[in-house]
Amino acid sequence: MNERTALVTGANKGIGQHIARLLAAEGFTVYVGSRGPGRGQRAVEEIGAGARLLVLDVTDPDGVAQAAAQLDRLDVLVNNAGISPSLAPPTDTAVEEYRRTYETNVFGVVAVTNAFLPALRRSPHPRIVNISSGTASLAWSTTANPQFAPGNGAAAAYRSSKAALNALNVLYAQTLAEDGFKVNALAPGLRATDLNPQAAAAGGDPAEAAQGALRLALLPDDGPTGGFFSWDGTPVPW
Ligand SMILES: NC(=O)c1ccc[n+]([C@@H]2O[C@H](COP(=O)([O-])OP(=O)(O)OC[C@H]3O[C@@H](n4cnc5c(N)ncnc54)[C@H](OP(=O)(O)O)[C@@H]3O)[C@@H](O)[C@H]2O)c1
C-alpha cells in the first residue's frame, strides 16, 4: 500500500480541523485525533473523504499507546492539540497552572511523538509539524516588531510551554535528521478559534494558518528541519 497517512492531534475543531481537511484534500488518509469521540466523528463527517477518527487524549498515556497501536505506518504527524487556559503573568500563575498547561502542550507532544515514532520510521519521508506560537518567541517577546506586540508577561504558562515545545522541536529534529525526518514548528498567527476569547475576537482565519502547516507537512527531502516558521513560510526568530 502506498497510501499516505497523517495524524493531526486535536483535529475536531479549530486550526487542527483545517489542517486535517487540507491533508485529506492532498490525498492523505487523515486520522482526526480527538479526545471526544462524538466531536471527532462530527469533524470526520465534515471533512469527508479520507478522514478517519482516532480517539486520542494526548494526556492519557494508555490511550496514546492504544491509538499508536492502530497505525502501522505514519507519514505526517501534526502535534496540534493545545490549551491556553490563562492569560495571567508569572506573578499570578501557580505551579499547578504550569503543570496543567505543560501536560498538554509539552508532555502530550512528547508522549504522542514517541508513541508514533515506530510508525513514522516506516515512512519514506516522515514529517513532524509542531504547532507552536509566535508568543513563544523570546526574540519577538523582547523586541518591537510588526507581527507581535511585546512588552508584557501575559500568558506565562502558555508562552513558556510553547517555548519548551520549540526547544524539543530542535532536539527531535537533530536526533532524527539522519533518518530523513523533517521536524519543524509553526507559528500560526492569531486566529479566531475557541483557544482564548481574545483570539476569537481579534483573530484571523484559521484556514490560512493551516496552509502553513500543510507546507511543512509536504516538505521535500532537501527542505529545512529544526526550524520555526510563520504561517506564511517566513522564519520566526527563537
Ligand atoms: N488560535 C490562535 O490564535 C493560536 C495562536 C498560536 C498558536 N495556536 C496553537 O494552535 C493549536 C490549535 O489551537 P486552536 O486555536 O485551533 O484552538 P482550539 O480551537 O481550542 O483547538 C484546540 C484543539 O486541541 C484539542 N485538545 C486540547 N487538549 C487536548 C488533549 N488533552 N488531547 C487531545 N486534544 C486536545 C481540543 O479538543 P477539545 O475540543 O476536546 O477541547 C481542540 O481540538 C494549539 O496548539 C494552539 O496553541 C493557536
The ligand as an SDF file (V2000), in Angstrom:
LIG
                    3D

 48 52  0  0  0  0  0  0  0  0999 V2000
   -5.7680   30.3760   17.7570 N   0  0  0  0  0  0  0  0  0  0  0  0
   -4.6420   31.0450   17.8400 C   0  0  0  0  0  0  0  0  0  0  0  0
   -4.6270   32.2810   17.7600 O   0  0  0  0  0  0  0  0  0  0  0  0
   -3.3490   30.3190   18.0430 C   0  0  0  0  0  0  0  0  0  0  0  0
   -2.1620   31.0640   18.0230 C   0  0  0  0  0  0  0  0  0  0  0  0
   -0.9620   30.4190   18.2120 C   0  0  0  0  0  0  0  0  0  0  0  0
   -0.9280   29.0480   18.3790 C   0  0  0  0  0  0  0  0  0  0  0  0
   -2.0900   28.3270   18.3960 N   0  0  0  0  0  0  0  0  0  0  0  0
   -1.9900   26.8740   18.5880 C   0  0  0  0  0  0  0  0  0  0  0  0
   -2.7510   26.2090   17.6080 O   0  0  0  0  0  0  0  0  0  0  0  0
   -3.1550   24.9340   18.0930 C   0  0  0  0  0  0  0  0  0  0  0  0
   -4.6450   24.7350   17.8190 C   0  0  0  0  0  0  0  0  0  0  0  0
   -5.3690   25.6700   18.5820 O   0  0  0  0  0  0  0  0  0  0  0  0
   -6.7250   26.3530   18.0850 P   0  0  0  0  0  0  0  0  0  0  0  0
   -6.5110   27.8070   18.0710 O   0  0  0  0  0  0  0  0  0  0  0  0
   -7.2310   25.6750   16.8920 O   0  0  0  0  0  0  0  0  0  0  0  0
   -7.6330   26.0630   19.3790 O   0  0  0  0  0  0  0  0  0  0  0  0
   -8.9600   25.2030   19.5970 P   0  0  0  0  0  0  0  0  0  0  0  0
   -9.9780   25.5300   18.5610 O   0  0  0  0  0  0  0  0  0  0  0  0
   -9.2890   25.3980   21.0230 O   0  0  0  0  0  0  0  0  0  0  0  0
   -8.4670   23.7100   19.3190 O   0  0  0  0  0  0  0  0  0  0  0  0
   -7.6460   23.0470   20.2300 C   0  0  0  0  0  0  0  0  0  0  0  0
   -7.7580   21.5610   19.9500 C   0  0  0  0  0  0  0  0  0  0  0  0
   -6.9030   20.8640   20.8540 O   0  0  0  0  0  0  0  0  0  0  0  0
   -7.6690   19.8400   21.4590 C   0  0  0  0  0  0  0  0  0  0  0  0
   -7.1410   19.4070   22.7320 N   0  0  0  0  0  0  0  0  0  0  0  0
   -6.9550   20.1160   23.8640 C   0  0  0  0  0  0  0  0  0  0  0  0
   -6.4740   19.3270   24.8340 N   0  0  0  0  0  0  0  0  0  0  0  0
   -6.3600   18.0830   24.2980 C   0  0  0  0  0  0  0  0  0  0  0  0
   -5.9370   16.8250   24.7920 C   0  0  0  0  0  0  0  0  0  0  0  0
   -5.5320   16.6650   26.0670 N   0  0  0  0  0  0  0  0  0  0  0  0
   -5.9230   15.7800   23.9570 N   0  0  0  0  0  0  0  0  0  0  0  0
   -6.3270   15.9080   22.6710 C   0  0  0  0  0  0  0  0  0  0  0  0
   -6.7770   17.0560   22.1520 N   0  0  0  0  0  0  0  0  0  0  0  0
   -6.7800   18.1370   22.9660 C   0  0  0  0  0  0  0  0  0  0  0  0
   -9.0670   20.4080   21.5670 C   0  0  0  0  0  0  0  0  0  0  0  0
  -10.0080   19.3700   21.7960 O   0  0  0  0  0  0  0  0  0  0  0  0
  -11.3870   19.5980   22.6210 P   0  0  0  0  0  0  0  0  0  0  0  0
  -12.3860   20.1150   21.6270 O   0  0  0  0  0  0  0  0  0  0  0  0
  -11.6810   18.2350   23.1380 O   0  0  0  0  0  0  0  0  0  0  0  0
  -11.0820   20.5880   23.7040 O   0  0  0  0  0  0  0  0  0  0  0  0
   -9.1760   21.0260   20.1930 C   0  0  0  0  0  0  0  0  0  0  0  0
   -9.4710   20.0550   19.2310 O   0  0  0  0  0  0  0  0  0  0  0  0
   -2.8000   24.9060   19.5830 C   0  0  0  0  0  0  0  0  0  0  0  0
   -1.5950   24.1950   19.7780 O   0  0  0  0  0  0  0  0  0  0  0  0
   -2.5790   26.3730   19.9030 C   0  0  0  0  0  0  0  0  0  0  0  0
   -1.7110   26.5820   20.9840 O   0  0  0  0  0  0  0  0  0  0  0  0
   -3.2930   28.9340   18.2260 C   0  0  0  0  0  0  0  0  0  0  0  0
  1  2  1  0
  2  3  2  0
  2  4  1  0
  4  5  1  0
  4 48  2  0
  5  6  2  0
  6  7  1  0
  7  8  2  0
  8  9  1  0
  8 48  1  0
  9 10  1  0
  9 46  1  0
 10 11  1  0
 11 12  1  0
 11 44  1  0
 12 13  1  0
 13 14  1  0
 14 15  2  0
 14 16  1  0
 14 17  1  0
 17 18  1  0
 18 19  2  0
 18 20  1  0
 18 21  1  0
 21 22  1  0
 22 23  1  0
 23 24  1  0
 23 42  1  0
 24 25  1  0
 25 26  1  0
 25 36  1  0
 26 27  1  0
 26 35  1  0
 27 28  2  0
 28 29  1  0
 29 30  1  0
 29 35  2  0
 30 31  1  0
 30 32  2  0
 32 33  1  0
 33 34  2  0
 34 35  1  0
 36 37  1  0
 36 42  1  0
 37 38  1  0
 38 39  2  0
 38 40  1  0
 38 41  1  0
 42 43  1  0
 44 45  1  0
 44 46  1  0
 46 47  1  0
M  CHG  2   8   1  16  -1
M  END
$$$$
